[in-house]
Amino acid sequence: MNLIWRQNAACQGLDPEIFYPATDDESDAAKRVCCQCAVQETCLEHALGSRERDGVWGGATEKERRRIIRQRRRSA
C-alpha cells in the first residue's frame, strides 16, 4: 500500500490525540487541520478503502465515513 501521500499531510507532527476525539462533537480541531490539508481527499479515500473505524480521516469522522460509504453504494 502506497502511503507516500502522508508526507504532505497537514497533520504531520501534530499530536495524534486531536484526531481521535472522544465524541464526534469534539472533532472540530481535527477538521480544521484537515480542511487546510493538501492531501485531504487522498486521506479520506484511504480511510474509506481500508475501513478505518476510529478517528478523523480526511476531515470525516467514523459516522460521516459510514454515511459516505452508504451513499456510494446507493449510487452504484
PDB file with SEQRES, HELIX, SHEET and CRYST1 records, atoms N, CA, C and O in Angstrom:
SEQRES   1 A   76  MET ASN LEU ILE TRP ARG GLN ASN ALA ALA CYS GLN GLY          
SEQRES   2 A   76  LEU ASP PRO GLU ILE PHE TYR PRO ALA THR ASP ASP GLU          
SEQRES   3 A   76  SER ASP ALA ALA LYS ARG VAL CYS CYS GLN CYS ALA VAL          
SEQRES   4 A   76  GLN GLU THR CYS LEU GLU HIS ALA LEU GLY SER ARG GLU          
SEQRES   5 A   76  ARG ASP GLY VAL TRP GLY GLY ALA THR GLU LYS GLU ARG          
SEQRES   6 A   76  ARG ARG ILE ILE ARG GLN ARG ARG ARG SER ALA                  
HELIX    1 AA1 ILE A    4  ASN A    8  5                                   5    
HELIX    2 AA2 PRO A   16  PHE A   19  5                                   4    
HELIX    3 AA3 ASP A   24  GLU A   26  5                                   3    
HELIX    4 AA4 ASP A   28  CYS A   34  1                                   7    
HELIX    5 AA5 GLN A   40  GLY A   49  1                                  10    
HELIX    6 AA6 GLU A   62  SER A   75  1                                  14    
CRYST1    1.000    1.000    1.000  90.00  90.00  90.00 P 1           1          
ATOM      1  N   MET A   1       0.843  -1.181   0.000  1.00  0.00           N  
ATOM      2  CA  MET A   1       0.000   0.000   0.000  1.00  0.00           C  
ATOM      3  C   MET A   1       0.889   1.246   0.000  1.00  0.00           C  
ATOM      4  O   MET A   1       1.779   1.380   0.840  1.00  0.00           O  
ATOM      5  N   ASN A   2       0.648   2.134  -0.926  1.00  0.00           N  
ATOM      6  CA  ASN A   2       1.447   3.342  -1.050  1.00  0.00           C  
ATOM      7  C   ASN A   2       0.897   4.443  -0.146  1.00  0.00           C  
ATOM      8  O   ASN A   2      -0.192   4.967  -0.384  1.00  0.00           O  
ATOM      9  N   LEU A   3       1.642   4.781   0.869  1.00  0.00           N  
ATOM     10  CA  LEU A   3       1.219   5.819   1.817  1.00  0.00           C  
ATOM     11  C   LEU A   3       2.125   7.043   1.754  1.00  0.00           C  
ATOM     12  O   LEU A   3       2.211   7.800   2.720  1.00  0.00           O  
ATOM     13  N   ILE A   4       2.799   7.243   0.628  1.00  0.00           N  
ATOM     14  CA  ILE A   4       3.721   8.367   0.487  1.00  0.00           C  
ATOM     15  C   ILE A   4       3.013   9.713   0.653  1.00  0.00           C  
ATOM     16  O   ILE A   4       3.632  10.705   1.038  1.00  0.00           O  
ATOM     17  N   TRP A   5       1.731   9.738   0.363  1.00  0.00           N  
ATOM     18  CA  TRP A   5       0.948  10.967   0.487  1.00  0.00           C  
ATOM     19  C   TRP A   5       0.991  11.518   1.910  1.00  0.00           C  
ATOM     20  O   TRP A   5       0.833  12.722   2.113  1.00  0.00           O  
ATOM     21  N   ARG A   6       1.201  10.652   2.884  1.00  0.00           N  
ATOM     22  CA  ARG A   6       1.226  11.092   4.284  1.00  0.00           C  
ATOM     23  C   ARG A   6       2.337  12.107   4.563  1.00  0.00           C  
ATOM     24  O   ARG A   6       2.247  12.893   5.506  1.00  0.00           O  
ATOM     25  N   GLN A   7       3.370  12.080   3.746  1.00  0.00           N  
ATOM     26  CA  GLN A   7       4.478  13.031   3.930  1.00  0.00           C  
ATOM     27  C   GLN A   7       4.027  14.471   3.715  1.00  0.00           C  
ATOM     28  O   GLN A   7       4.658  15.398   4.223  1.00  0.00           O  
ATOM     29  N   ASN A   8       2.948  14.668   2.972  1.00  0.00           N  
ATOM     30  CA  ASN A   8       2.434  16.008   2.688  1.00  0.00           C  
ATOM     31  C   ASN A   8       1.224  16.373   3.536  1.00  0.00           C  
ATOM     32  O   ASN A   8       0.585  17.397   3.292  1.00  0.00           O  
ATOM     33  N   ALA A   9       0.907  15.564   4.510  1.00  0.00           N  
ATOM     34  CA  ALA A   9      -0.278  15.788   5.334  1.00  0.00           C  
ATOM     35  C   ALA A   9      -0.073  16.937   6.319  1.00  0.00           C  
ATOM     36  O   ALA A   9       0.998  17.090   6.905  1.00  0.00           O  
ATOM     37  N   ALA A  10      -1.115  17.734   6.487  1.00  0.00           N  
ATOM     38  CA  ALA A  10      -1.075  18.864   7.421  1.00  0.00           C  
ATOM     39  C   ALA A  10      -0.961  18.399   8.868  1.00  0.00           C  
ATOM     40  O   ALA A  10      -0.534  19.162   9.734  1.00  0.00           O  
ATOM     41  N   CYS A  11      -1.336  17.165   9.129  1.00  0.00           N  
ATOM     42  CA  CYS A  11      -1.298  16.640  10.494  1.00  0.00           C  
ATOM     43  C   CYS A  11       0.090  16.142  10.890  1.00  0.00           C  
ATOM     44  O   CYS A  11       0.320  15.780  12.044  1.00  0.00           O  
ATOM     45  N   GLN A  12       1.001  16.126   9.941  1.00  0.00           N  
ATOM     46  CA  GLN A  12       2.369  15.654  10.190  1.00  0.00           C  
ATOM     47  C   GLN A  12       2.963  16.362  11.405  1.00  0.00           C  
ATOM     48  O   GLN A  12       3.074  17.588  11.418  1.00  0.00           O  
ATOM     49  N   GLY A  13       3.340  15.606  12.407  1.00  0.00           N  
ATOM     50  CA  GLY A  13       3.982  16.165  13.587  1.00  0.00           C  
ATOM     51  C   GLY A  13       3.035  16.663  14.667  1.00  0.00           C  
ATOM     52  O   GLY A  13       3.486  17.047  15.746  1.00  0.00           O  
ATOM     53  N   LEU A  14       1.733  16.666  14.403  1.00  0.00           N  
ATOM     54  CA  LEU A  14       0.777  17.108  15.413  1.00  0.00           C  
ATOM     55  C   LEU A  14       0.458  15.964  16.370  1.00  0.00           C  
ATOM     56  O   LEU A  14       0.693  14.797  16.058  1.00  0.00           O  
ATOM     57  N   ASP A  15      -0.065  16.303  17.505  1.00  0.00           N  
ATOM     58  CA  ASP A  15      -0.462  15.308  18.494  1.00  0.00           C  
ATOM     59  C   ASP A  15      -1.610  14.469  17.926  1.00  0.00           C  
ATOM     60  O   ASP A  15      -2.669  15.015  17.618  1.00  0.00           O  
ATOM     61  N   PRO A  16      -1.425  13.175  17.784  1.00  0.00           N  
ATOM     62  CA  PRO A  16      -2.475  12.318  17.213  1.00  0.00           C  
ATOM     63  C   PRO A  16      -3.784  12.339  18.003  1.00  0.00           C  
ATOM     64  O   PRO A  16      -4.843  12.045  17.447  1.00  0.00           O  
ATOM     65  N   GLU A  17      -3.725  12.678  19.277  1.00  0.00           N  
ATOM     66  CA  GLU A  17      -4.929  12.728  20.109  1.00  0.00           C  
ATOM     67  C   GLU A  17      -5.996  13.631  19.496  1.00  0.00           C  
ATOM     68  O   GLU A  17      -7.191  13.383  19.660  1.00  0.00           O  
ATOM     69  N   ILE A  18      -5.568  14.681  18.789  1.00  0.00           N  
ATOM     70  CA  ILE A  18      -6.503  15.607  18.150  1.00  0.00           C  
ATOM     71  C   ILE A  18      -7.435  14.851  17.206  1.00  0.00           C  
ATOM     72  O   ILE A  18      -8.611  15.193  17.078  1.00  0.00           O  
ATOM     73  N   PHE A  19      -6.906  13.830  16.553  1.00  0.00           N  
ATOM     74  CA  PHE A  19      -7.641  13.119  15.510  1.00  0.00           C  
ATOM     75  C   PHE A  19      -8.422  11.910  16.025  1.00  0.00           C  
ATOM     76  O   PHE A  19      -9.024  11.165  15.251  1.00  0.00           O  
ATOM     77  N   TYR A  20      -8.398  11.735  17.329  1.00  0.00           N  
ATOM     78  CA  TYR A  20      -9.156  10.640  17.953  1.00  0.00           C  
ATOM     79  C   TYR A  20      -9.982  11.201  19.110  1.00  0.00           C  
ATOM     80  O   TYR A  20      -9.755  10.856  20.270  1.00  0.00           O  
ATOM     81  N   PRO A  21     -10.949  12.074  18.781  1.00  0.00           N  
ATOM     82  CA  PRO A  21     -11.773  12.674  19.838  1.00  0.00           C  
ATOM     83  C   PRO A  21     -12.702  11.646  20.474  1.00  0.00           C  
ATOM     84  O   PRO A  21     -13.043  10.633  19.863  1.00  0.00           O  
ATOM     85  N   ALA A  22     -13.099  11.921  21.693  1.00  0.00           N  
ATOM     86  CA  ALA A  22     -13.988  11.006  22.423  1.00  0.00           C  
ATOM     87  C   ALA A  22     -15.369  10.935  21.772  1.00  0.00           C  
ATOM     88  O   ALA A  22     -16.007   9.882  21.784  1.00  0.00           O  
ATOM     89  N   THR A  23     -15.829  12.043  21.210  1.00  0.00           N  
ATOM     90  CA  THR A  23     -17.134  12.081  20.536  1.00  0.00           C  
ATOM     91  C   THR A  23     -16.998  12.855  19.227  1.00  0.00           C  
ATOM     92  O   THR A  23     -16.041  13.604  19.031  1.00  0.00           O  
ATOM     93  N   ASP A  24     -17.961  12.664  18.342  1.00  0.00           N  
ATOM     94  CA  ASP A  24     -17.960  13.401  17.074  1.00  0.00           C  
ATOM     95  C   ASP A  24     -18.061  14.908  17.308  1.00  0.00           C  
ATOM     96  O   ASP A  24     -17.537  15.700  16.525  1.00  0.00           O  
ATOM     97  N   ASP A  25     -18.734  15.293  18.382  1.00  0.00           N  
ATOM     98  CA  ASP A  25     -18.885  16.713  18.696  1.00  0.00           C  
ATOM     99  C   ASP A  25     -17.553  17.373  19.022  1.00  0.00           C  
ATOM    100  O   ASP A  25     -17.439  18.597  18.956  1.00  0.00           O  
ATOM    101  N   GLU A  26     -16.550  16.588  19.372  1.00  0.00           N  
ATOM    102  CA  GLU A  26     -15.238  17.122  19.731  1.00  0.00           C  
ATOM    103  C   GLU A  26     -14.249  17.038  18.566  1.00  0.00           C  
ATOM    104  O   GLU A  26     -13.040  17.132  18.777  1.00  0.00           O  
ATOM    105  N   SER A  27     -14.744  16.864  17.353  1.00  0.00           N  
ATOM    106  CA  SER A  27     -13.876  16.666  16.196  1.00  0.00           C  
ATOM    107  C   SER A  27     -13.496  17.957  15.465  1.00  0.00           C  
ATOM    108  O   SER A  27     -12.784  17.905  14.461  1.00  0.00           O  
ATOM    109  N   ASP A  28     -13.953  19.095  15.944  1.00  0.00           N  
ATOM    110  CA  ASP A  28     -13.717  20.361  15.238  1.00  0.00           C  
ATOM    111  C   ASP A  28     -12.241  20.691  15.057  1.00  0.00           C  
ATOM    112  O   ASP A  28     -11.853  21.170  13.992  1.00  0.00           O  
ATOM    113  N   ALA A  29     -11.415  20.450  16.058  1.00  0.00           N  
ATOM    114  CA  ALA A  29      -9.984  20.765  15.954  1.00  0.00           C  
ATOM    115  C   ALA A  29      -9.340  19.965  14.827  1.00  0.00           C  
ATOM    116  O   ALA A  29      -8.558  20.503  14.044  1.00  0.00           O  
ATOM    117  N   ALA A  30      -9.671  18.688  14.752  1.00  0.00           N  
ATOM    118  CA  ALA A  30      -9.121  17.839  13.694  1.00  0.00           C  
ATOM    119  C   ALA A  30      -9.615  18.296  12.328  1.00  0.00           C  
ATOM    120  O   ALA A  30      -8.842  18.360  11.372  1.00  0.00           O  
ATOM    121  N   LYS A  31     -10.892  18.612  12.237  1.00  0.00           N  
ATOM    122  CA  LYS A  31     -11.462  19.037  10.960  1.00  0.00           C  
ATOM    123  C   LYS A  31     -10.853  20.349  10.474  1.00  0.00           C  
ATOM    124  O   LYS A  31     -10.719  20.555   9.268  1.00  0.00           O  
ATOM    125  N   ARG A  32     -10.486  21.232  11.387  1.00  0.00           N  
ATOM    126  CA  ARG A  32      -9.823  22.482  10.992  1.00  0.00           C  
ATOM    127  C   ARG A  32      -8.474  22.195  10.348  1.00  0.00           C  
ATOM    128  O   ARG A  32      -8.100  22.847   9.373  1.00  0.00           O  
ATOM    129  N   VAL A  33      -7.748  21.230  10.881  1.00  0.00           N  
ATOM    130  CA  VAL A  33      -6.465  20.839  10.290  1.00  0.00           C  
ATOM    131  C   VAL A  33      -6.710  20.221   8.915  1.00  0.00           C  
ATOM    132  O   VAL A  33      -6.030  20.558   7.945  1.00  0.00           O  
ATOM    133  N   CYS A  34      -7.668  19.331   8.840  1.00  0.00           N  
ATOM    134  CA  CYS A  34      -7.953  18.618   7.595  1.00  0.00           C  
ATOM    135  C   CYS A  34      -8.384  19.563   6.474  1.00  0.00           C  
ATOM    136  O   CYS A  34      -8.014  19.356   5.318  1.00  0.00           O  
ATOM    137  N   CYS A  35      -9.147  20.578   6.795  1.00  0.00           N  
ATOM    138  CA  CYS A  35      -9.664  21.454   5.738  1.00  0.00           C  
ATOM    139  C   CYS A  35      -8.550  22.266   5.086  1.00  0.00           C  
ATOM    140  O   CYS A  35      -8.755  22.832   4.012  1.00  0.00           O  
ATOM    141  N   GLN A  36      -7.388  22.335   5.704  1.00  0.00           N  
ATOM    142  CA  GLN A  36      -6.244  23.056   5.142  1.00  0.00           C  
ATOM    143  C   GLN A  36      -5.230  22.107   4.502  1.00  0.00           C  
ATOM    144  O   GLN A  36      -4.178  22.546   4.038  1.00  0.00           O  
ATOM    145  N   CYS A  37      -5.535  20.840   4.476  1.00  0.00           N  
ATOM    146  CA  CYS A  37      -4.576  19.822   4.071  1.00  0.00           C  
ATOM    147  C   CYS A  37      -4.581  19.584   2.559  1.00  0.00           C  
ATOM    148  O   CYS A  37      -5.639  19.482   1.938  1.00  0.00           O  
ATOM    149  N   ALA A  38      -3.394  19.497   1.985  1.00  0.00           N  
ATOM    150  CA  ALA A  38      -3.241  19.261   0.554  1.00  0.00           C  
ATOM    151  C   ALA A  38      -3.626  17.841   0.151  1.00  0.00           C  
ATOM    152  O   ALA A  38      -3.924  17.593  -1.017  1.00  0.00           O  
ATOM    153  N   VAL A  39      -3.624  16.920   1.088  1.00  0.00           N  
ATOM    154  CA  VAL A  39      -3.932  15.520   0.764  1.00  0.00           C  
ATOM    155  C   VAL A  39      -5.227  15.049   1.435  1.00  0.00           C  
ATOM    156  O   VAL A  39      -5.408  13.854   1.669  1.00  0.00           O  
ATOM    157  N   GLN A  40      -6.106  15.971   1.735  1.00  0.00           N  
ATOM    158  CA  GLN A  40      -7.350  15.630   2.425  1.00  0.00           C  
ATOM    159  C   GLN A  40      -8.148  14.573   1.669  1.00  0.00           C  
ATOM    160  O   GLN A  40      -8.595  13.600   2.275  1.00  0.00           O  
ATOM    161  N   GLU A  41      -8.335  14.735   0.389  1.00  0.00           N  
ATOM    162  CA  GLU A  41      -9.124  13.782  -0.390  1.00  0.00           C  
ATOM    163  C   GLU A  41      -8.468  12.401  -0.416  1.00  0.00           C  
ATOM    164  O   GLU A  41      -9.151  11.385  -0.285  1.00  0.00           O  
ATOM    165  N   THR A  42      -7.159  12.366  -0.582  1.00  0.00           N  
ATOM    166  CA  THR A  42      -6.432  11.093  -0.599  1.00  0.00           C  
ATOM    167  C   THR A  42      -6.553  10.399   0.757  1.00  0.00           C  
ATOM    168  O   THR A  42      -6.737   9.183   0.823  1.00  0.00           O  
ATOM    169  N   CYS A  43      -6.449  11.160   1.816  1.00  0.00           N  
ATOM    170  CA  CYS A  43      -6.574  10.627   3.174  1.00  0.00           C  
ATOM    171  C   CYS A  43      -7.966  10.037   3.387  1.00  0.00           C  
ATOM    172  O   CYS A  43      -8.105   8.941   3.928  1.00  0.00           O  
ATOM    173  N   LEU A  44      -8.986  10.763   2.963  1.00  0.00           N  
ATOM    174  CA  LEU A  44     -10.354  10.278   3.104  1.00  0.00           C  
ATOM    175  C   LEU A  44     -10.551   8.991   2.310  1.00  0.00           C  
ATOM    176  O   LEU A  44     -11.148   8.038   2.811  1.00  0.00           O  
ATOM    177  N   GLU A  45     -10.058   8.957   1.084  1.00  0.00           N  
ATOM    178  CA  GLU A  45     -10.211   7.757   0.261  1.00  0.00           C  
ATOM    179  C   GLU A  45      -9.467   6.564   0.869  1.00  0.00           C  
ATOM    180  O   GLU A  45      -9.937   5.429   0.797  1.00  0.00           O  
ATOM    181  N   HIS A  46      -8.314   6.830   1.464  1.00  0.00           N  
ATOM    182  CA  HIS A  46      -7.585   5.766   2.163  1.00  0.00           C  
ATOM    183  C   HIS A  46      -8.440   5.209   3.295  1.00  0.00           C  
ATOM    184  O   HIS A  46      -8.574   3.994   3.436  1.00  0.00           O  
ATOM    185  N   ALA A  47      -9.021   6.098   4.103  1.00  0.00           N  
ATOM    186  CA  ALA A  47      -9.834   5.669   5.240  1.00  0.00           C  
ATOM    187  C   ALA A  47     -11.069   4.899   4.779  1.00  0.00           C  
ATOM    188  O   ALA A  47     -11.451   3.910   5.404  1.00  0.00           O  
ATOM    189  N   LEU A  48     -11.685   5.340   3.704  1.00  0.00           N  
ATOM    190  CA  LEU A  48     -12.860   4.646   3.182  1.00  0.00           C  
ATOM    191  C   LEU A  48     -12.475   3.277   2.648  1.00  0.00           C  
ATOM    192  O   LEU A  48     -13.173   2.292   2.892  1.00  0.00           O  
ATOM    193  N   GLY A  49     -11.378   3.213   1.928  1.00  0.00           N  
ATOM    194  CA  GLY A  49     -10.936   1.959   1.332  1.00  0.00           C  
ATOM    195  C   GLY A  49     -10.464   0.933   2.333  1.00  0.00           C  
ATOM    196  O   GLY A  49     -10.648  -0.267   2.133  1.00  0.00           O  
ATOM    197  N   SER A  50      -9.856   1.395   3.408  1.00  0.00           N  
ATOM    198  CA  SER A  50      -9.343   0.460   4.412  1.00  0.00           C  
ATOM    199  C   SER A  50     -10.294   0.312   5.599  1.00  0.00           C  
ATOM    200  O   SER A  50      -9.985  -0.362   6.582  1.00  0.00           O  
ATOM    201  N   ARG A  51     -11.446   0.951   5.485  1.00  0.00           N  
ATOM    202  CA  ARG A  51     -12.484   0.873   6.520  1.00  0.00           C  
ATOM    203  C   ARG A  51     -11.952   1.250   7.902  1.00  0.00           C  
ATOM    204  O   ARG A  51     -12.186   0.556   8.892  1.00  0.00           O  
ATOM    205  N   GLU A  52     -11.230   2.373   7.939  1.00  0.00           N  
ATOM    206  CA  GLU A  52     -10.752   2.884   9.233  1.00  0.00           C  
ATOM    207  C   GLU A  52     -11.953   3.088  10.144  1.00  0.00           C  
ATOM    208  O   GLU A  52     -12.928   3.732   9.756  1.00  0.00           O  
ATOM    209  N   ARG A  53     -11.887   2.556  11.324  1.00  0.00           N  
ATOM    210  CA  ARG A  53     -13.020   2.634  12.243  1.00  0.00           C  
ATOM    211  C   ARG A  53     -12.945   3.831  13.177  1.00  0.00           C  
ATOM    212  O   ARG A  53     -13.976   4.375  13.571  1.00  0.00           O  
ATOM    213  N   ASP A  54     -11.763   4.238  13.528  1.00  0.00           N  
ATOM    214  CA  ASP A  54     -11.616   5.277  14.543  1.00  0.00           C  
ATOM    215  C   ASP A  54     -10.988   6.529  13.965  1.00  0.00           C  
ATOM    216  O   ASP A  54     -10.267   6.492  12.969  1.00  0.00           O  
ATOM    217  N   GLY A  55     -11.284   7.630  14.618  1.00  0.00           N  
ATOM    218  CA  GLY A  55     -10.607   8.872  14.305  1.00  0.00           C  
ATOM    219  C   GLY A  55     -11.202   9.663  13.162  1.00  0.00           C  
ATOM    220  O   GLY A  55     -12.151   9.248  12.497  1.00  0.00           O  
ATOM    221  N   VAL A  56     -10.596  10.827  12.968  1.00  0.00           N  
ATOM    222  CA  VAL A  56     -10.956  11.723  11.874  1.00  0.00           C  
ATOM    223  C   VAL A  56      -9.928  11.527  10.777  1.00  0.00           C  
ATOM    224  O   VAL A  56      -8.728  11.687  11.004  1.00  0.00           O  
ATOM    225  N   TRP A  57     -10.396  11.183   9.594  1.00  0.00           N  
ATOM    226  CA  TRP A  57      -9.541  10.959   8.427  1.00  0.00           C  
ATOM    227  C   TRP A  57     -10.098  11.784   7.279  1.00  0.00           C  
ATOM    228  O   TRP A  57     -11.284  11.682   6.965  1.00  0.00           O  
ATOM    229  N   GLY A  58      -9.276  12.583   6.661  1.00  0.00           N  
ATOM    230  CA  GLY A  58      -9.742  13.376   5.533  1.00  0.00           C  
ATOM    231  C   GLY A  58     -10.876  14.312   5.885  1.00  0.00           C  
ATOM    232  O   GLY A  58     -11.691  14.660   5.030  1.00  0.00           O  
ATOM    233  N   GLY A  59     -10.932  14.716   7.124  1.00  0.00           N  
ATOM    234  CA  GLY A  59     -11.970  15.636   7.573  1.00  0.00           C  
ATOM    235  C   GLY A  59     -13.298  14.985   7.901  1.00  0.00           C  
ATOM    236  O   GLY A  59     -14.293  15.683   8.096  1.00  0.00           O  
ATOM    237  N   ALA A  60     -13.337  13.659   7.966  1.00  0.00           N  
ATOM    238  CA  ALA A  60     -14.589  12.949   8.240  1.00  0.00           C  
ATOM    239  C   ALA A  60     -14.445  12.033   9.451  1.00  0.00           C  
ATOM    240  O   ALA A  60     -13.448  11.328   9.607  1.00  0.00           O  
ATOM    241  N   THR A  61     -15.449  12.062  10.288  1.00  0.00           N  
ATOM    242  CA  THR A  61     -15.494  11.170  11.448  1.00  0.00           C  
ATOM    243  C   THR A  61     -15.923   9.780  10.990  1.00  0.00           C  
ATOM    244  O   THR A  61     -16.299   9.590   9.833  1.00  0.00           O  
ATOM    245  N   GLU A  62     -15.866   8.823  11.888  1.00  0.00           N  
ATOM    246  CA  GLU A  62     -16.295   7.451  11.567  1.00  0.00           C  
ATOM    247  C   GLU A  62     -17.744   7.440  11.074  1.00  0.00           C  
ATOM    248  O   GLU A  62     -18.062   6.785  10.081  1.00  0.00           O  
ATOM    249  N   LYS A  63     -18.594   8.148  11.753  1.00  0.00           N  
ATOM    250  CA  LYS A  63     -20.011   8.206  11.389  1.00  0.00           C  
ATOM    251  C   LYS A  63     -20.185   8.816   9.994  1.00  0.00           C  
ATOM    252  O   LYS A  63     -20.977   8.319   9.192  1.00  0.00           O  
ATOM    253  N   GLU A  64     -19.455   9.877   9.709  1.00  0.00           N  
ATOM    254  CA  GLU A  64     -19.538  10.525   8.395  1.00  0.00           C  
ATOM    255  C   GLU A  64     -19.002   9.613   7.292  1.00  0.00           C  
ATOM    256  O   GLU A  64     -19.542   9.585   6.186  1.00  0.00           O  
ATOM    257  N   ARG A  65     -17.944   8.872   7.595  1.00  0.00           N  
ATOM    258  CA  ARG A  65     -17.405   7.936   6.596  1.00  0.00           C  
ATOM    259  C   ARG A  65     -18.385   6.811   6.297  1.00  0.00           C  
ATOM    260  O   ARG A  65     -18.526   6.401   5.144  1.00  0.00           O  
ATOM    261  N   ARG A  66     -19.051   6.317   7.305  1.00  0.00           N  
ATOM    262  CA  ARG A  66     -20.073   5.284   7.071  1.00  0.00           C  
ATOM    263  C   ARG A  66     -21.185   5.820   6.176  1.00  0.00           C  
ATOM    264  O   ARG A  66     -21.688   5.108   5.306  1.00  0.00           O  
ATOM    265  N   ARG A  67     -21.562   7.067   6.392  1.00  0.00           N  
ATOM    266  CA  ARG A  67     -22.598   7.696   5.567  1.00  0.00           C  
ATOM    267  C   ARG A  67     -22.131   7.813   4.110  1.00  0.00           C  
ATOM    268  O   ARG A  67     -22.909   7.560   3.190  1.00  0.00           O  
ATOM    269  N   ILE A  68     -20.887   8.190   3.900  1.00  0.00           N  
ATOM    270  CA  ILE A  68     -20.335   8.296   2.548  1.00  0.00           C  
ATOM    271  C   ILE A  68     -20.368   6.940   1.857  1.00  0.00           C  
ATOM    272  O   ILE A  68     -20.751   6.839   0.692  1.00  0.00           O  
ATOM    273  N   ILE A  69     -19.966   5.902   2.577  1.00  0.00           N  
ATOM    274  CA  ILE A  69     -19.960   4.551   2.003  1.00  0.00           C  
ATOM    275  C   ILE A  69     -21.370   4.138   1.604  1.00  0.00           C  
ATOM    276  O   ILE A  69     -21.577   3.596   0.518  1.00  0.00           O  
ATOM    277  N   ARG A  70     -22.343   4.393   2.480  1.00  0.00           N  
ATOM    278  CA  ARG A  70     -23.734   4.041   2.158  1.00  0.00           C  
ATOM    279  C   ARG A  70     -24.223   4.798   0.928  1.00  0.00           C  
ATOM    280  O   ARG A  70     -24.882   4.220   0.064  1.00  0.00           O  
ATOM    281  N   GLN A  71     -23.905   6.087   0.845  1.00  0.00           N  
ATOM    282  CA  GLN A  71     -24.324   6.888  -0.303  1.00  0.00           C  
ATOM    283  C   GLN A  71     -23.697   6.377  -1.600  1.00  0.00           C  
ATOM    284  O   GLN A  71     -24.354   6.328  -2.640  1.00  0.00           O  
ATOM    285  N   ARG A  72     -22.439   6.003  -1.528  1.00  0.00           N  
ATOM    286  CA  ARG A  72     -21.772   5.485  -2.716  1.00  0.00           C  
ATOM    287  C   ARG A  72     -22.382   4.163  -3.161  1.00  0.00           C  
ATOM    288  O   ARG A  72     -22.512   3.909  -4.359  1.00  0.00           O  
ATOM    289  N   ARG A  73     -22.749   3.337  -2.218  1.00  0.00           N  
ATOM    290  CA  ARG A  73     -23.386   2.048  -2.559  1.00  0.00           C  
ATOM    291  C   ARG A  73     -24.723   2.272  -3.257  1.00  0.00           C  
ATOM    292  O   ARG A  73     -25.049   1.582  -4.223  1.00  0.00           O  
ATOM    293  N   ARG A  74     -25.490   3.233  -2.767  1.00  0.00           N  
ATOM    294  CA  ARG A  74     -26.789   3.535  -3.373  1.00  0.00           C  
ATOM    295  C   ARG A  74     -26.641   4.082  -4.784  1.00  0.00           C  
ATOM    296  O   ARG A  74     -27.468   3.812  -5.655  1.00  0.00           O  
ATOM    297  N   SER A  75     -25.573   4.857  -5.004  1.00  0.00           N  
ATOM    298  CA  SER A  75     -25.350   5.493  -6.304  1.00  0.00           C  
ATOM    299  C   SER A  75     -24.801   4.524  -7.341  1.00  0.00           C  
ATOM    300  O   SER A  75     -24.903   4.768  -8.543  1.00  0.00           O  
ATOM    301  N   ALA A  76     -24.224   3.434  -6.877  1.00  0.00           N  
ATOM    302  CA  ALA A  76     -23.577   2.485  -7.809  1.00  0.00           C  
ATOM    303  C   ALA A  76     -24.570   1.638  -8.562  1.00  0.00           C  
ATOM    304  O   ALA A  76     -24.176   0.801  -9.375  1.00  0.00           O  
TER     305      ALA A  76                                                      
END                                                                             
